[in-house]
Amino acid sequence: MPKIFTIEKLNFIKKDTSIEEYKWETTNKLSDEVNSQNLVFDIRKLLPNTYSFPFHFHHNSEELFYIIEGEATLRTQESKRIVKKGDIVFMEIGATGAHQLYNHSDAICVYLDLRTKNKIDIVEYPDSNKINFMPQFELFDKQNGKVNYYDGEENPKLFWDKD
């Protein structure tokens, strides 16, 4: 049976992190509410002057953003560009699909985050030289072993400024 989600009726949870620049709001995985077999999706609110997840790409999962409200700057391996209400952004598998959003505006950016669900995915974080084994969520620095999620991500602006 189809399930309709109304944004105004959704409950958002603030994701508190040890790094102020990564604080944003999200719904619980809406895909869990409908027992989705192939997709993972939720709605996110990217607050002003905050970043989405650290810059990353997937080895076995495609991802798509649909900007519902507001705007943000999208960082890829090749450039930075503004995405705004109504834009659909597709990230392919592999390094060419690396991405991160930054809300450069004074308003909240609301977007749908939709990705394919696979039994195993490896996520790489080029800025911090980490890999993440999903769905176990086990992170490793490529040279120093097991690490925490935000290790090496302490000042995301530095990575943006060097591009």
C-alpha positions as CSV (number, residue, x, y, z in Angstrom):
1,M,0.0,0.0,0.0
2,P,1.4,3.4,-0.9
3,K,2.6,5.6,2.0
4,I,2.4,9.4,1.9
5,F,4.8,11.5,4.0
6,T,3.9,15.1,4.6
7,I,6.9,17.2,5.5
8,E,4.9,19.4,7.9
9,K,3.9,16.3,9.9
10,L,7.4,14.7,10.1
11,N,9.4,14.7,13.3
12,F,13.0,16.0,12.9
13,I,15.8,15.0,15.2
14,K,18.8,17.2,15.8
15,K,22.0,15.3,15.1
16,D,24.4,16.5,17.7
17,T,28.0,16.0,16.9
18,S,31.3,16.9,18.4
19,I,31.9,19.3,15.5
20,E,29.6,22.3,15.4
21,E,29.8,22.6,11.6
22,Y,28.1,19.2,11.2
23,K,25.0,19.8,13.3
24,W,21.8,19.2,11.2
25,E,18.3,17.8,11.6
26,T,16.9,14.6,10.1
27,T,13.9,12.4,10.1
28,N,14.4,8.8,11.2
29,K,14.9,6.7,8.1
30,L,11.5,7.0,6.5
31,S,12.4,3.9,4.4
32,D,12.3,1.9,7.7
33,E,8.7,2.9,8.2
34,V,7.7,1.3,5.0
35,N,10.1,-1.6,5.2
36,S,11.8,-0.6,1.9
37,Q,13.7,-3.4,0.3
38,N,15.9,-1.4,-2.1
39,L,16.0,2.2,-1.0
40,V,17.1,4.2,2.1
41,F,15.6,7.7,2.4
42,D,15.0,10.5,4.8
43,I,14.5,14.2,4.8
44,R,17.2,16.5,6.1
45,K,17.4,20.0,7.3
46,L,20.8,21.6,6.7
47,L,21.0,24.6,9.0
48,P,22.8,27.8,8.0
49,N,26.6,27.6,8.0
50,T,26.6,23.8,8.4
51,Y,27.8,20.9,6.3
52,S,26.1,17.6,5.5
53,F,28.2,14.5,6.0
54,P,31.9,14.7,5.4
55,F,33.0,14.7,1.8
56,H,32.6,11.1,0.6
57,F,31.7,8.6,-2.1
58,H,30.2,5.1,-2.2
59,H,31.5,2.0,-3.9
60,N,28.2,0.2,-4.0
61,S,25.4,2.7,-3.5
62,E,23.9,5.4,-5.7
63,E,22.6,8.6,-4.0
64,L,20.2,11.3,-5.0
65,F,19.3,14.6,-3.4
66,Y,16.1,16.5,-4.2
67,I,16.2,20.1,-2.9
68,I,12.8,20.8,-1.4
69,E,13.4,24.2,0.1
70,G,16.3,26.7,0.2
71,E,19.7,26.3,-1.3
72,A,23.2,25.0,-0.6
73,T,26.6,24.7,-2.2
74,L,27.4,21.3,-3.6
75,R,31.1,20.2,-3.5
76,T,32.2,17.5,-6.0
77,Q,35.7,16.4,-7.0
78,E,35.6,18.9,-9.9
79,S,33.8,22.0,-8.7
80,K,31.4,23.7,-6.3
81,R,28.0,24.9,-7.4
82,I,24.8,26.2,-5.9
83,V,21.8,23.8,-5.9
84,K,18.4,25.2,-5.0
85,K,14.7,24.4,-4.6
86,G,13.6,22.0,-7.3
87,D,17.1,20.7,-8.2
88,I,17.8,17.0,-8.4
89,V,21.4,15.9,-7.8
90,F,22.5,12.4,-8.7
91,M,25.7,10.9,-7.4
92,E,27.0,7.8,-9.2
93,I,29.0,5.0,-7.6
94,G,32.7,5.6,-7.3
95,A,35.1,8.5,-6.8
96,T,33.4,10.7,-9.5
97,G,30.3,10.6,-7.3
98,A,32.1,12.3,-4.3
99,H,29.9,14.9,-2.7
100,Q,29.1,17.2,0.2
101,L,26.7,20.0,0.8
102,Y,27.3,23.3,2.7
103,N,24.5,25.6,3.5
104,H,26.0,29.0,2.6
105,S,22.7,30.9,3.1
106,D,20.8,32.3,6.1
107,A,17.8,30.0,5.6
108,I,17.4,26.3,6.2
109,C,18.0,24.0,3.3
110,V,15.5,21.0,3.3
111,Y,16.3,18.0,1.0
112,L,15.4,14.4,0.4
113,D,18.4,12.1,0.7
114,L,17.7,8.9,-1.3
115,R,20.2,6.1,-1.8
116,T,20.2,2.5,-2.9
117,K,20.3,-0.1,-0.2
118,N,22.9,-2.8,-0.6
119,K,24.1,-5.5,1.7
120,I,27.6,-4.2,1.7
121,D,28.9,-0.7,0.8
122,I,32.3,0.8,1.3
123,V,32.3,4.6,1.8
124,E,35.5,6.6,1.3
125,Y,36.3,10.0,2.8
126,P,39.0,11.6,0.7
127,D,39.6,14.6,3.0
128,S,40.4,12.4,6.0
129,N,41.7,9.2,4.3
130,K,39.1,7.0,5.9
131,I,37.0,4.1,4.8
132,N,33.6,3.0,6.3
133,F,32.3,-0.5,6.0
134,M,28.5,-0.4,5.7
135,P,26.1,-1.4,7.1
136,Q,28.3,-2.3,10.1
137,F,29.5,1.3,10.3
138,E,33.1,0.4,11.0
139,L,35.5,3.2,10.2
140,F,39.2,2.9,9.5
141,D,42.0,5.3,8.7
142,K,43.7,3.8,5.7
143,Q,47.0,3.9,7.6
144,N,46.3,4.0,11.3
145,G,43.4,1.5,11.9
146,K,40.0,2.0,13.5
147,V,38.8,5.6,14.1
148,N,35.8,7.6,15.0
149,Y,33.5,9.0,12.3
150,Y,34.5,12.6,12.6
151,D,38.3,12.0,13.1
152,G,40.1,14.1,10.5
153,E,37.0,16.2,9.7
154,E,37.5,18.8,12.5
155,N,37.7,21.9,10.2
156,P,35.7,21.2,7.0
157,K,36.2,24.8,5.8
158,L,39.9,24.1,5.3
159,F,39.1,21.4,2.7
160,W,36.7,23.7,0.9
161,D,39.2,26.5,0.8
162,K,42.0,24.4,-0.7
163,D,39.8,23.2,-3.7
